Amino acid sequence: MSTSLADRRSGTMVPRGVLRSQRELRPDIQALRALAVLSVLLFHLWPNRLTGGFVGVDVFFVISGFLITLHLWRSAQRGTLSLLGFYARRVRRLAPASLLVLSASLLGVWMLVPFARWQQFGGEIVASTFLSENWYLASSAVDYLAADNPASPVQHFWTLSVEEQFYLVWPLVILLAIWMSRRRTSPAGRGPAPLVVTVLAVLAVASFTYGMWALGARPGPAYFDTFGRVWQFAAGAVIAILSTRPASRPRWTPPRTVAWLGLAVLAGTMLLLDADVVPYPGAAALLPVVGTVLVIAAPAVGPGSVGRVLSWRPVQWIGAISFGIYLWHWPLIVLLPFATGHPLTTVEKIGIAAASIVLAACSTRFVEDPIRFHRGVHGFPRRTLALALIAAIALGVSATALARQGGVEVETARNAALDRLLGGEPCVGAASLQDPVDCIPVEGTLTADAVVAAAADKSMPFLTDCIDPLGPTRGTMCESGDPDAATTVLVWGDSHAASWEPAFSVAGEAGGFHVTSAVRQGCPAGLEPPDATVGREIPTDEQQACDRRNDQVLDFALENDAVTVVVLAAYSRNYRFDDVDAVQNVADPIEQLLAAGKRVIVMRDVPMTGADAANRVNIPDCLSANLTTPDVCNNGRARAADTPDVSDSLDDRPELAAVEFLDPAERMCDESSCYAALGGIPTFADASHLAATFTRTLGPWVSEHLTADVMQSSIPAENGD
């Protein structure tokens, strides 16, 4: 991103060289900034109206590559390039507004957001402060449980993280390229430019190639990967070098109409591109990059030029405060629904757009420019860097403290819910639905603490990290139930199987059996791994790791005599198989288990929280917004639980007649609705995974099916059924 012009009416002492650079600002680039930031703003407010508005970020990357390289090149040619001075200049330009918005976001999170989100949001504020938000989001993109997390108010700082990482390395690249060119003997008058352009072009091709590979191999993190974005900066950098050829060698310039063609490409991309249909960034990212390059490469002045036509003052003003608009709009979009308790309305969206512009103008006028051009820091790079570091550390410490306090609050609320569970109340959790006469309403009385704590109410496999993540197979398994029992119940499946662990643990402690949970994220039991989920294509390496994991678990079950019962659980509606039959894929290992004398139980899918598996509702967030009317978050049974899943097809096969099926809808739904909360406890921790505290209340139901010789009275009162 780039920031606005200094306002000379601010009273700040502005160096003469700065005023000269302001006069040299190109109106066509300011217009590009305005177009880019408005496209991002409108996309975030109305994503269905401007489906490709997100490419405004790509436009900013190209502009940054052009301007920064132009500055570095000219400074190097004059012999005035100072790395320390360059970094200090970047800090003065970006840090004041960035730290202001991060501080305001931290305050907003503390005042408006439930404490269950403090850990996530606080962690992202720390990552944004220290320019690593893109890597934070990349890691979250491969975290199954993070998939349903709400966006944080600082999520958009990923672009600044990418940009600052580029700034950190790019001066060294330019200096190295210049040094290499001077080591070579070149024809008189050519200078170092040709070799530097060649180096930048090679970097661009390498980065683009890597980005294409990453998009296919790991599409989630690829969007935030700095290495896959370098080519966009490099495209602008090449144009910058080509624009500085000596006067003795006039450079070829395209006609002014090329800039209008570039704008047309940008407009068409913003209006028509849909990342839900076209993988991004990939080849499609060439469109905004090429469009921006065409605008920048064409003459900026003269009759019919983009700069002349779009020098209209409002356009230039929006371009001047574009950095502030980008920073302010997203925290408002995220935080306002927490304040109002409902999704954004059209009027509120219009208000956010207006407020973003006003806040950007104010922060530019009263914070950004006065600090950026203050004579106490201008010309003192070490002082600039030291002050910025102190401010960043102070903000980082505050955000860390908020995150830790959120963890403490969540743990306190979880303990309170567990104490209530252990207290023997008859209408807690799933038990309330079994006694609708005495347990009225069946949802129970919900407290704010219990609801917000549900978002972090994960089962033991997630908390102890014994679940296999999406990466390489680790082969770990989770142990619970009765540790001294001679028989073992094996729970096999994906992250939904991991969510069932509390119920099986309670049943094992009461019924005298050991529980081993062999669970891996995104990997249902079967002979072949799935090709995709409802939200993403599964990379080849992840499929191979799932395949190895399932082979390991099947061998463990067949060879271990202590394993008498195998329970298969997964979110089967979530997966797509392209080349194999999804039902036969899981039927094959079941037949092997039955032939080995194992008892096999299949858990049917948990009820869906939304219209289908791809359109889920985050239950803790919904309940937080509807604390006194939790039935708003319920889902009709017809679409939540009665939609067929893989277990229905398995149930129809005669060769699998010995298989038993457990349907959680029996304990989560009545004839008309599947409940978001039962007996004062939210049923889900996110949009599809059961909350651990609620799952414990399903222990007696599980025990009924696993231990026929164990009387219900032997189950602890915490789970009353």
C-alpha positions in Angstrom: 0.0 0.0 0.0 1.1 3.6 -0.4 0.1 6.5 1.8 -1.2 10.0 1.1 0.5 13.3 0.4 1.6 15.5 3.2 -0.7 18.4 3.9 1.4 21.6 4.1 -1.2 23.3 6.2 -0.5 20.9 9.0 2.2 23.2 10.4 4.8 20.4 10.2 8.2 21.3 8.9 8.3 19.5 5.5 11.7 19.2 3.8 12.1 20.8 0.4 12.9 17.4 -1.2 9.6 16.0 0.0 7.6 18.9 -1.5 9.4 18.2 -4.8 8.5 14.5 -4.7 4.9 15.5 -4.0 4.7 17.6 -7.2 6.0 14.7 -9.2 3.3 12.3 -8.1 1.6 10.9 -11.2 -2.2 11.5 -11.4 -2.7 8.2 -13.2 -1.1 6.2 -10.3 -3.3 8.2 -7.8 -6.3 7.2 -9.9 -5.2 3.6 -9.8 -5.0 3.8 -6.1 -8.5 5.2 -5.9 -9.8 2.4 -8.2 -8.0 -0.3 -6.2 -9.2 0.8 -2.8 -12.8 1.4 -3.8 -12.9 -2.0 -5.5 -11.7 -3.7 -2.3 -14.1 -1.7 -0.2 -17.1 -2.5 -2.3 -16.1 -6.1 -2.6 -15.9 -6.5 1.2 -19.3 -4.8 1.6 -21.1 -6.3 -1.4 -19.1 -9.4 -2.5 -21.9 -10.7 -4.7 -22.1 -7.4 -6.6 -18.4 -6.9 -7.3 -17.1 -10.4 -7.4 -13.6 -9.6 -8.5 -13.1 -6.5 -6.4 -10.4 -8.3 -4.3 -7.9 -7.7 -7.2 -7.5 -4.2 -6.0 -4.8 -5.8 -3.7 -2.9 -7.0 -6.8 -3.1 -3.4 -8.2 -1.5 -2.1 -5.1 1.3 -4.7 -5.3 2.2 -3.6 -8.8 2.2 0.0 -7.9 4.4 -0.6 -4.9 6.9 -2.6 -7.0 7.0 0.3 -9.5 7.4 3.2 -7.0 9.8 1.5 -4.6 12.0 0.2 -7.4 12.0 3.6 -9.0 13.1 5.2 -5.8 15.8 2.6 -5.2 17.1 2.8 -8.7 17.4 6.6 -8.8 19.0 6.7 -5.4 21.5 4.0 -6.4 22.3 5.8 -9.6 23.0 9.0 -7.7 25.0 7.1 -5.1 22.7 8.2 -2.3 21.0 4.9 -1.5 21.1 4.1 2.3 19.5 0.9 3.4 18.9 2.4 6.9 17.4 5.5 5.4 15.2 3.4 3.1 13.8 1.3 5.9 13.2 4.3 8.1 11.3 6.0 5.3 9.1 2.9 4.9 8.4 2.9 8.6 7.5 6.6 8.6 5.2 6.1 5.7 3.3 3.0 7.0 3.7 2.7 10.8 1.7 5.7 12.1 -1.6 4.8 10.5 -1.0 1.1 10.8 -0.3 1.2 14.6 -3.2 3.6 15.1 -5.7 1.2 13.4 -4.2 -1.8 15.2 -4.6 -0.1 18.5 -8.2 0.9 17.7 -8.9 -2.7 16.7 -7.5 -4.0 19.9 -9.7 -1.6 21.9 -12.7 -2.6 19.8 -12.1 -6.3 20.4 -11.8 -5.7 24.2 -15.0 -3.7 24.3 -17.2 -5.5 21.8 -16.0 -9.1 21.1 -16.8 -12.1 23.4 -13.8 -13.3 25.3 -13.8 -16.6 23.4 -12.4 -14.7 20.4 -9.8 -12.8 22.3 -7.1 -15.5 21.8 -7.6 -15.6 18.0 -8.1 -11.9 17.5 -5.3 -10.9 19.9 -2.9 -13.4 18.2 -3.7 -11.8 14.8 -3.1 -8.3 16.1 0.3 -9.5 17.3 1.0 -11.1 13.9 -0.1 -7.9 12.1 2.0 -5.7 14.3 5.1 -7.7 13.5 4.3 -8.1 9.8 3.5 -11.8 9.7 -0.3 -11.8 9.4 -0.1 -13.5 6.0 1.8 -16.5 7.5 -0.7 -16.6 10.4 -3.6 -16.9 7.9 -1.6 -19.3 5.7 -1.3 -21.6 8.7 -5.0 -21.2 9.6 -5.9 -22.1 6.0 -4.7 -25.7 6.6 -6.2 -25.9 10.1 -9.6 -27.7 9.9 -10.8 -26.2 13.2 -9.8 -22.7 12.1 -11.8 -23.0 8.9 -15.0 -21.8 10.6 -13.3 -19.1 12.6 -14.7 -15.6 12.0 -12.6 -13.1 10.3 -10.6 -10.9 12.7 -10.7 -7.1 12.4 -7.1 -7.1 11.3 -7.2 -9.9 8.8 -6.6 -7.4 5.9 -3.1 -6.7 7.3 -1.9 -9.7 5.5 -1.3 -7.5 2.5 0.9 -5.1 4.5 2.8 -8.1 5.8 3.5 -9.3 2.3 4.4 -5.8 1.2 6.8 -5.1 4.1 8.5 -8.5 3.6 9.0 -7.4 0.1 10.4 -4.1 1.2 12.8 -5.9 3.6 14.5 -7.9 0.8 14.0 -5.8 -2.4 16.7 -3.2 -1.8 19.2 -6.0 -1.5 18.0 -7.6 -4.7 18.4 -4.3 -6.6 21.8 -3.6 -5.2 22.9 -7.1 -6.0 21.6 -6.8 -9.6 23.5 -3.5 -10.0 26.7 -5.0 -8.6 26.4 -7.9 -11.0 25.9 -5.6 -13.9 28.9 -3.5 -13.0 31.0 -6.7 -12.9 30.2 -7.3 -16.5 31.7 -5.4 -19.5 28.8 -3.8 -21.3 28.7 -1.6 -24.4 29.1 2.1 -23.8 25.9 3.9 -22.9 23.9 0.8 -22.0 24.5 1.0 -18.3 23.3 -1.6 -15.8 19.6 -1.5 -16.8 19.5 -4.4 -19.2 21.0 -6.9 -16.8 18.9 -5.6 -13.9 15.7 -6.0 -16.0 16.8 -9.5 -16.9 17.3 -10.4 -13.2 13.9 -9.0 -12.2 12.2 -10.8 -15.1 13.8 -14.1 -14.0 12.6 -13.5 -10.5 9.1 -12.7 -11.8 8.9 -15.9 -13.8 10.3 -18.0 -10.9 7.8 -16.5 -8.5 4.8 -16.9 -10.9 5.8 -20.5 -11.5 6.1 -21.2 -7.8 2.7 -19.5 -7.3 1.1 -21.7 -9.9 2.6 -24.8 -8.2 1.5 -23.7 -4.7 -2.0 -23.0 -5.9 -2.3 -26.6 -7.1 -0.4 -28.3 -4.2 -1.8 -26.3 -1.3 -4.5 -23.8 -2.5 -5.4 -22.5 1.0 -2.0 -21.0 2.0 -1.1 -20.1 -1.6 -3.2 -16.9 -1.5 -1.1 -15.5 1.4 2.3 -16.8 0.3 4.8 -13.9 -0.2 7.0 -16.0 -2.5 4.0 -16.5 -4.8 3.3 -12.8 -4.9 6.8 -11.4 -5.7 6.1 -11.6 -9.4 3.4 -8.9 -9.0 5.9 -6.5 -7.4 8.5 -7.5 -9.9 6.2 -6.6 -12.8 6.0 -3.1 -11.5 9.7 -3.1 -10.9 10.5 -3.9 -14.5 8.4 -1.0 -15.8 10.2 1.3 -13.3 13.7 0.4 -14.7 12.6 0.6 -18.3 11.1 4.1 -17.6 14.5 5.5 -16.5 16.6 5.0 -19.6 19.1 7.8 -20.3 18.0 10.7 -22.5 20.6 9.6 -25.0 18.6 6.5 -25.5 15.0 7.5 -25.7 12.7 4.8 -24.4 9.8 3.5 -26.4 6.5 4.4 -24.9 3.1 2.9 -25.8 0.3 5.1 -27.0 -1.9 6.8 -24.5 -4.8 4.5 -25.5 -3.0 1.6 -23.9 -3.6 3.0 -20.5 -7.4 3.1 -21.2 -7.1 -0.6 -22.4 -5.4 -1.3 -19.0 -8.3 0.3 -17.1 -10.8 -1.6 -19.2 -9.0 -4.9 -18.3 -9.1 -3.9 -14.6 -12.7 -2.9 -14.7 -13.7 -6.1 -16.5 -11.7 -8.2 -14.0 -13.3 -6.5 -11.0 -16.8 -7.0 -12.4 -16.5 -10.5 -13.8 -13.8 -12.5 -12.0 -15.2 -14.9 -9.4 -12.6 -16.6 -7.1 -15.2 -19.3 -6.2 -15.1 -20.4 -9.8 -11.5 -19.5 -10.9 -8.6 -20.5 -8.7 -6.8 -17.4 -7.4 -4.1 -16.2 -7.5 -3.0 -18.1 -10.6 -3.1 -17.4 -14.3 -6.2 -15.2 -13.6 -3.9 -12.9 -11.6 -2.2 -11.9 -14.8 -5.3 -9.8 -15.7 -5.1 -7.1 -12.9 -1.3 -7.2 -13.1 -1.2 -6.6 -16.9 -3.9 -4.0 -16.7 -2.0 -2.1 -14.1 1.3 -2.4 -16.0 -0.4 -1.0 -19.1 -1.7 2.1 -17.2 1.7 2.8 -15.6 3.7 2.2 -18.8 1.6 4.6 -20.9 2.3 8.4 -20.8 0.9 9.9 -17.7 0.3 13.4 -19.2 -0.9 14.9 -22.4 -4.2 15.1 -24.2 -6.3 12.0 -23.7 -4.0 10.4 -21.1 -5.4 8.7 -18.0 -3.7 11.1 -15.8 -5.2 14.1 -17.6 -8.8 12.8 -17.7 -8.7 11.3 -14.2 -7.0 14.2 -12.5 -10.5 15.1 -11.2 -9.9 16.3 -7.6 -12.2 13.8 -5.8 -10.4 10.9 -7.6 -7.0 12.2 -6.7 -8.1 12.8 -3.1 -9.4 9.2 -2.7 -6.1 8.0 -4.1 -4.2 10.2 -1.6 -6.0 8.7 1.4 -6.4 5.2 -0.1 -4.0 3.7 2.5 -6.2 5.0 5.3 -9.4 3.8 3.7 -7.9 0.3 3.3 -6.8 0.2 6.9 -10.1 1.5 8.5 -12.8 -0.2 6.5 -12.2 -3.8 7.5 -12.3 -3.3 11.4 -15.6 -1.5 11.0 -17.0 -4.4 8.9 -16.0 -7.0 11.4 -16.7 -5.1 14.7 -20.0 -3.5 14.0 -22.0 -6.7 14.0 -20.6 -7.5 17.4 -21.9 -4.2 18.6 -25.3 -4.5 17.0 -25.9 -8.2 17.4 -27.0 -8.7 13.8 -25.5 -8.9 10.3 -24.8 -5.7 8.5 -27.7 -4.0 6.9 -27.5 -2.0 3.6 -27.7 1.3 5.6 -24.9 0.2 7.9 -22.8 -0.8 4.9 -23.2 2.6 3.4 -22.3 4.1 6.8 -19.2 2.0 7.0 -18.1 3.2 3.5 -18.6 6.8 4.5 -16.9 6.3 7.9 -13.9 4.7 6.3 -13.4 7.7 4.1 -13.8 10.1 7.0 -11.5 8.2 9.3 -8.9 7.9 6.6 -9.0 11.6 5.9 -8.6 12.4 9.6 -5.9 9.9 10.3 -3.9 11.1 7.3 -4.3 14.7 8.2 -3.8 14.5 12.0 -1.7 11.4 12.5 0.1 10.0 9.5 1.4 13.1 7.9 2.4 15.0 11.0 4.5 12.0 12.2 5.8 11.1 8.8 7.2 14.6 8.2 8.0 15.7 11.7 11.5 17.2 11.9 12.2 15.2 15.0 12.2 12.0 13.1 12.7 13.0 9.4 16.4 12.7 8.7 17.0 10.5 11.8 16.6 6.9 10.7 17.8 5.3 13.9 15.4 7.3 15.9 12.5 6.5 13.6 13.2 2.7 13.8 13.7 2.8 17.6 10.4 4.7 18.2 8.5 2.4 15.8 9.9 -0.7 17.5 9.0 0.6 21.0 5.4 1.3 19.8 5.1 -2.1 18.2 6.4 -3.9 21.3 3.9 -2.0 23.5 1.0 -2.9 21.2 2.2 -6.5 20.9 2.4 -6.8 24.7 -1.1 -5.4 25.1 -2.6 -7.8 22.4 -0.8 -10.7 24.0 -2.2 -9.8 27.4 -5.7 -9.7 25.9 -5.2 -13.1 24.2 -4.0 -14.6 27.5 -6.9 -13.1 29.4 -9.3 -14.6 26.9 -7.8 -18.0 27.5 -8.2 -17.6 31.2 -11.9 -16.5 30.8 -12.6 -19.4 28.5 -11.1 -21.9 30.9 -13.1 -20.4 33.8 -16.3 -20.6 31.8 -15.6 -24.2 30.7 -14.9 -25.2 34.3 -18.2 -23.6 35.4 -20.1 -25.6 32.7 -18.3 -28.8 33.8 -19.1 -28.1 37.5 -22.8 -27.8 36.5 -22.5 -31.0 34.6 -21.0 -32.9 37.5 -23.5 -31.4 39.9 -26.1 -34.0 38.9 -28.7 -31.5 37.5 -31.3 -33.6 35.6 -31.8 -31.1 32.7 -28.2 -30.6 31.5 -27.2 -31.1 27.8 -28.7 -34.0 25.9 -30.7 -35.1 29.0 -33.1 -32.2 28.6 -34.4 -33.5 25.3 -35.2 -36.8 26.8 -37.4 -35.2 29.5 -39.3 -32.4 27.6 -42.0 -32.3 30.3 -39.7 -31.4 33.3 -37.0 -29.7 31.2 -38.8 -26.7 29.8 -37.5 -25.2 27.6 -35.3 -28.0 26.3 -32.7 -25.4 25.3 -32.3 -24.5 29.0 -31.1 -21.2 30.3 -28.1 -20.0 28.3 -25.5 -17.7 29.9 -23.2 -15.5 27.8 -20.1 -17.2 29.4 -21.3 -20.7 28.5 -22.0 -19.6 24.9 -18.7 -17.8 24.2 -16.8 -20.6 25.9 -18.3 -23.1 23.5 -16.2 -21.7 20.7 -13.1 -23.1 22.5 -14.8 -26.2 23.8 -12.7 -28.7 21.9 -12.3 -32.4 22.7 -9.2 -34.0 24.1 -7.5 -34.9 20.7 -7.4 -31.3 19.7 -6.2 -30.0 23.1 -3.5 -32.6 23.5 -2.5 -32.6 19.8 -2.8 -36.3 19.4 -4.9 -35.9 16.3 -3.1 -36.2 13.0 -3.1 -32.8 11.3 -3.3 -32.2 7.6 0.5 -32.5 7.1 2.6 -35.7 7.1 1.3 -38.7 8.9 2.5 -38.8 12.5 0.8 -42.0 13.5 -0.2 -40.7 16.9 -3.3 -42.0 18.7 -5.3 -40.7 21.6 -6.0 -42.8 24.7 -8.9 -42.4 27.1 -11.6 -44.4 28.9 -10.5 -47.0 31.4 -6.7 -47.2 31.2 -6.6 -50.7 32.9 -9.3 -52.3 30.8 -8.5 -55.5 28.8 -10.7 -54.5 25.9 -10.4 -51.5 23.6 -12.9 -49.6 21.5 -11.2 -48.0 18.5 -12.7 -44.7 17.2 -11.5 -44.2 13.6 -12.1 -41.2 11.3 -11.7 -37.5 10.7 -12.0 -34.5 13.0 -15.6 -35.3 13.6 -14.6 -38.6 15.0 -12.2 -36.7 17.3 -15.2 -34.7 18.5 -16.9 -37.9 19.7 -14.0 -38.7 22.1 -15.6 -37.2 25.2 -18.7 -39.4 24.9 -16.7 -42.6 24.4 -14.4 -41.6 27.2 -17.3 -41.2 29.6 -18.8 -44.5 28.4 -15.4 -46.3 28.8 -14.9 -45.0 32.3 -18.3 -46.3 33.3 -18.3 -49.5 31.3 -14.8 -50.6 31.9 -13.2 -50.4 28.4 -10.3 -48.5 27.0 -10.8 -46.0 24.1 -8.2 -45.4 21.4 -9.0 -42.6 19.0 -7.2 -42.9 15.7 -8.2 -39.6 14.1 -6.9 -37.4 11.3 -8.2 -34.1 10.1 -9.9 -34.3 6.7 -9.4 -38.0 6.5 -12.5 -40.3 6.8 -12.0 -44.1 7.2 -11.7 -45.9 3.9 -9.3 -47.6 1.5 -8.9 -44.4 -0.6 -8.7 -40.8 0.5 -11.2 -38.2 -0.7 -10.4 -35.9 -3.6 -12.0 -32.8 -2.2 -14.2 -31.3 0.6 -17.1 -29.0 0.0 -14.8 -26.1 0.4 -11.5 -27.1 -1.3 -9.6 -29.5 -3.4 -7.4 -31.8 -1.4 -3.7 -31.7 -2.5 -2.0 -34.9 -3.6 0.5 -35.0 -0.7 -2.4 -34.7 1.8 -4.3 -37.5 0.1 -1.2 -39.7 0.3 -0.8 -38.9 4.0 -4.4 -39.8 4.6 -4.0 -43.1 2.7 -1.0 -44.0 4.8 -2.9 -43.1 8.0 -5.9 -45.3 7.1 -3.6 -48.2 6.2 -2.0 -47.9 9.6 -5.3 -47.8 11.5 -6.8 -50.7 9.6 -3.7 -52.8 10.3 -3.8 -51.8 14.0 -7.5 -52.9 14.3 -7.0 -56.2 12.5 -3.8 -57.2 14.3 -4.7 -56.1 17.8 -6.8 -58.7 19.7 -7.6 -56.2 22.4 -9.6 -54.2 19.9 -13.1 -55.7 20.0 -15.2 -52.8 18.8 -14.3 -50.4 15.9 -16.4 -47.2 15.6 -16.3 -45.3 12.3 -17.2 -41.7 12.4 -16.8 -38.9 9.9 -18.6 -36.0 8.3 -19.3 -37.9 5.1 -21.4 -35.1 3.5 -18.2 -33.0 3.5 -16.3 -35.2 1.0 -16.2 -35.8 -2.7 -14.7 -38.9 -4.4 -13.9 -38.6 -8.1 -12.6 -42.0 -9.1 -14.0 -44.4 -6.5 -17.4 -45.3 -5.1 -17.7 -43.4 -1.8 -19.8 -46.2 -0.3 -17.7 -49.1 -1.4 -14.6 -47.3 -0.3 -15.7 -47.5 3.3 -17.6 -50.8 2.9 -14.4 -52.7 2.0 -12.5 -52.1 5.3 -15.8 -52.8 7.2 -16.0 -56.2 5.6 -12.4 -56.9 6.6 -13.1 -55.9 10.2 -16.3 -58.1 10.3 -14.4 -61.0 8.9 -11.8 -60.6 11.6 -14.5 -60.9 14.3 -14.7 -57.2 15.2 -17.9 -55.5 16.2 -18.4 -52.5 13.9 -20.4 -49.4 14.7 -21.0 -46.5 12.2 -21.8 -43.1 13.6 -24.2 -41.2 11.2 -23.3 -37.6 10.4 -24.0 -35.0 13.0 -26.9 -32.8 12.1 -26.0 -29.9 9.7 -26.2 -26.4 11.1 -27.1 -24.8 7.8 -28.8 -25.5 4.5 -26.1 -28.0 3.6 -22.5 -29.1 4.4 -21.1 -26.1 2.4 -23.3 -23.5 4.0 -22.8 -23.9 7.7 -23.8 -21.7 10.6 -21.3 -21.0 13.4 -23.4 -22.0 16.4 -21.6 -20.1 19.2 -21.6 -16.9 17.2 -25.3 -17.4 16.4 -26.2 -18.0 20.0 -24.1 -15.1 21.2 -26.3 -12.8 19.0 -29.5 -14.5 20.1 -28.9 -15.3 23.7 -32.6 -15.0 24.8 -34.0 -16.6 21.6 -31.7 -19.6 20.9 -34.3 -21.3 18.8 -33.4 -18.9 16.0 -30.2 -20.9 15.6 -32.0 -24.3 15.4 -32.1 -26.1 12.1 -35.1 -27.9 10.7 -34.7 -31.6 11.0 -35.7 -32.3 7.4 -32.5 -30.6 6.1 -30.3 -30.9 9.2 -30.5 -34.7 9.8 -32.8 -36.4 7.3 -30.6 -35.7 4.3 -28.9 -39.0 3.3 -25.2 -39.6 4.1 -22.9 -42.5 3.4 -24.3 -44.5 6.4 -27.7 -44.7 4.7 -26.2 -46.5 1.7 -24.2 -48.8 4.0 -27.3 -49.7 5.9 -28.9 -51.0 2.7 -26.2 -53.6 2.0 -27.0 -57.2 3.0 -23.3 -58.1 3.5 -23.1 -55.4 6.1 -26.1 -56.6 8.1 -24.0 -57.0 11.2 -23.0 -53.3 11.3 -24.7 -51.2 13.9 -25.6 -47.6 13.3 -25.8 -44.7 15.9 -27.6 -41.6 14.8 -26.8 -38.5 16.9 -30.1 -36.9 15.7 -31.8 -39.2 18.3 -30.3 -37.1 21.1 -30.0 -33.7 19.3 -33.3 -33.4 17.4 -37.0 -33.8 18.0 -39.5 -34.4 15.2 -39.2 -30.8 13.8 -35.9 -29.3 14.9 -32.2 -30.0 15.6 -31.1 -27.9 18.5 -28.2 -25.4 18.7 -28.3 -25.7 22.5 -29.7 -28.2 24.9 -30.0 -28.0 28.6 -28.1 -24.7 28.8 -25.1 -26.1 26.7 -24.4 -25.2 23.1 -24.3 -28.4 21.0 -21.5 -27.2 18.6 -18.1 -25.6 19.1 -18.2 -24.1 15.6 -20.3 -24.8 12.5 -20.0 -28.6 12.4 -17.9 -30.0 15.3 -19.6 -31.0 18.5 -18.8 -29.1 21.7 -16.8 -31.3 24.1 -19.0 -30.5 27.1 -22.2 -31.3 25.3 -20.6 -34.5 23.8 -19.9 -35.7 27.4 -23.7 -35.7 28.0 -24.0 -38.2 25.1 -21.9 -40.7 27.1 -24.9 -42.7 28.5 -26.4 -43.0 25.1 -23.1 -44.3 23.7 -22.7 -46.6 26.7 -26.2 -48.1 26.1 -25.0 -49.5 22.8 -21.5 -50.5 23.8 -22.0 -52.1 27.2 -25.2 -54.0 27.3 -24.3 -55.5 30.7 -23.7 -52.1 32.3 -26.8 -50.6 34.0 -27.5 -46.9 33.3 -27.4 -46.2 37.0 -23.6 -46.8 36.9 -23.1 -43.8 34.6 -22.0 -40.7 36.6 -24.8 -38.2 37.3 -23.0 -35.6 35.2 -24.4 -37.3 32.1 -27.9 -38.0 33.3 -30.1 -39.5 30.6 
